[in-house]
Amino acid sequence: MAKRHVIIGAGPAGINAMTTIRELESEESEITLVTREQAYARMVLPYFIAGEIPEGQVQTGDEAYFARLKVKTLFGRSVASVRSDRNEVVLDDGIVLPYDDLLIATGSSATSLPIQGVNLDGVTQLWTLEDARSLLAAGGGRKRKEVAFIGAGFIGFIILNAAWKAGWKVHVVEIADQVLPRMLDRPSASLVEAWLARQGVGVHTAAKVAAIVPGRGKGKKKVQLQDGSAIPADAVVLATGIRPNLKLVEGTGVRTGQGILVDDRMQTSVPNVYAAGDVAEGPDLLTGGRAVHAIQPTAVEHGKVAGANMAGRDVRYWGSLLINILDVCRLQCASFGAWGRHDDVSLVANESRPVYRKLVWSGDVLTGAIFLGPAQDIAMLNDLGMVKGLIQTRSALGPWKRYLQDNPLDIRRPYVASQAASKLLKMTITGQASSERGYRHQGLQPVAKPNPHHAAYVGTQPQ
Ligand SMILES: Cc1cc2nc3c(=O)[nH]c(=O)nc-3n(C[C@H](O)[C@H](O)[C@H](O)COP(=O)(O)OP(=O)(O)OC[C@H]3O[C@@H](n4cnc5c(N)ncnc54)[C@H](O)[C@@H]3O)c2cc1C
């Protein structure tokens, strides 16, 4: 009998597991993919909100695609419980799905706030496609509106940037005394705050929201702060954090910490149950411990490792790196790894542009970085990629550490000298290149609309 795989969740972790199983299995198995929503990528939602892509393009596969892969899809259906002792999952309509192995890729959910007004029309979290539709609907579609963001973290800012690009008036309220407290240190956050003020964004840090109340006029609201001031808004976005969806494994014997605990094969404490993506607490590249890194690259890598092992291979994961890269109203902000340390760092800052570069060292190895600079600056983007590569490959830089300390803007020479690029090329999850997946939604093909900078990025001839 063909092996039966059940995958819960059709986000990047579930989808990558599914394609990896099909790529690597020696005999064709049965795959059932269950998801409460549909197959789509949350990280594409900002482009939909900003009006840059139609709603259909957030989807990562249509019926024809799943049929081609011979995957049975149960979309719009929820798993109510996992019976790991009987190797079966139960859907919310009572249907039972038996499995030989199970992948839990249920992601995380946005948290709410215990304040008055969170249920008003036009107050929404922004984690799902449905939330994105609600935000667009509040205050009348895409036309100019005023939006207040509660929470100045990574996800809040991704949506804020989309709203700003759409031409909306935006405000952000943050309880900490700086924006992006889990992504930037205090000095770099100050540069971002000054930049935001210059772009017309209302920034309120060290501010606590007391309530959201109806304002004057149809659909209008006011975000009341504890200091007595109020922010007017047509829509309010709650972006105060996310939490892994662990409910399904309660009482199953699957061990949890911050997330579902997995080893370097993405296997949980129950051997035929795997977990991947935002819901999983897996190997951390830098600490050697385990961590929840709720970001897309981790979900993709986790999914591939889980899929490979479910397909019968023995694939081990080297661990995820915390990567945050963000366009904040045309200011590129990025941080990697142990960016918060300040004992052994190299620093360059220029407030007027602004530019900020912090490199964090452990001996002669880079273990963290913060970068701020103009979003369209190709040199800055190249440097960002090279620093990430140096951290990911944990390259010992020897004398190049001193060179970088003296010449912090010349990443290229240490990058070339350390051969980080060839080390990265060997770091494939499954030991082989992924096969071409083709276009997976309504036969869509890419439309080439290069912007004026395109040739400078990819051209092979001098301009
Ligand atoms: C607006 C937005 C922008 C983002 N931008 C970025 C970015 O720029 N860079 C980045 O690295 N990350 C970004 N992220 C985060 C990234 O999208 C997540 O880390 C990623 O989606 C996690 O993938 P996942 O497969 O683990 O979970 P998810 O994508 O959350 O998928 C989980 C799936 O499980 C389903 N599910 C849950 N419970 C059940 C159940 N009981 N039964 C059936 N199905 C269930 C859900 O419906 C969903 O389909 C962004 C997120 C959002 C919301």
The ligand as a Gaussian input file, in Angstrom:
#p B3LYP/6-31G(d) Opt

LIG

0 1
 C        1.265000      40.451000       5.921000
 C        2.445000      39.564000       6.170000
 C        3.671000      39.848000       5.582000
 C        4.780000      39.037000       5.826000
 N        5.965000      39.361000       5.258000
 C        7.047000      38.611000       5.497000
 C        8.308000      38.951000       4.929000
 O        8.450000      39.943000       4.217000
 N        9.374000      38.147000       5.193000
 C        9.250000      37.037000       5.978000
 O       10.242000      36.344000       6.172000
 N        8.068000      36.691000       6.536000
 C        6.970000      37.449000       6.319000
 N        5.762000      37.114000       6.889000
 C        5.695000      35.925000       7.742000
 C        5.481000      34.668000       6.878000
 O        4.382000      34.857000       6.034000
 C        5.272000      33.473000       7.797000
 O        6.455000      33.262000       8.528000
 C        4.931000      32.217000       6.974000
 O        3.694000      32.368000       6.331000
 C        4.889000      30.984000       7.863000
 O        4.580000      29.899000       7.051000
 P        3.865000      28.594000       7.642000
 O        3.662000      27.685000       6.477000
 O        4.582000      28.113000       8.820000
 O        2.447000      29.099000       8.188000
 P        1.264000      29.884000       7.476000
 O        1.700000      30.564000       6.246000
 O        0.630000      30.689000       8.547000
 O        0.274000      28.708000       7.043000
 C       -0.402000      27.944000       8.019000
 C       -1.581000      27.262000       7.378000
 O       -2.171000      26.370000       8.323000
 C       -3.598000      26.474000       8.253000
 N       -4.166000      25.993000       9.520000
 C       -3.925000      26.445000      10.779000
 N       -4.615000      25.711000      11.679000
 C       -5.299000      24.768000      10.969000
 C       -6.196000      23.722000      11.333000
 N       -6.532000      23.446000      12.594000
 N       -6.730000      22.982000      10.329000
 C       -6.407000      23.208000       9.031000
 N       -5.574000      24.181000       8.640000
 C       -5.010000      24.955000       9.597000
 C       -3.796000      27.958000       7.969000
 O       -5.079000      28.198000       7.438000
 C       -2.679000      28.218000       6.965000
 O       -3.058000      27.867000       5.664000
 C        4.642000      37.898000       6.657000
 C        3.399000      37.601000       7.236000
 C        2.319000      38.421000       7.004000
 C        0.985000      38.117000       7.631000

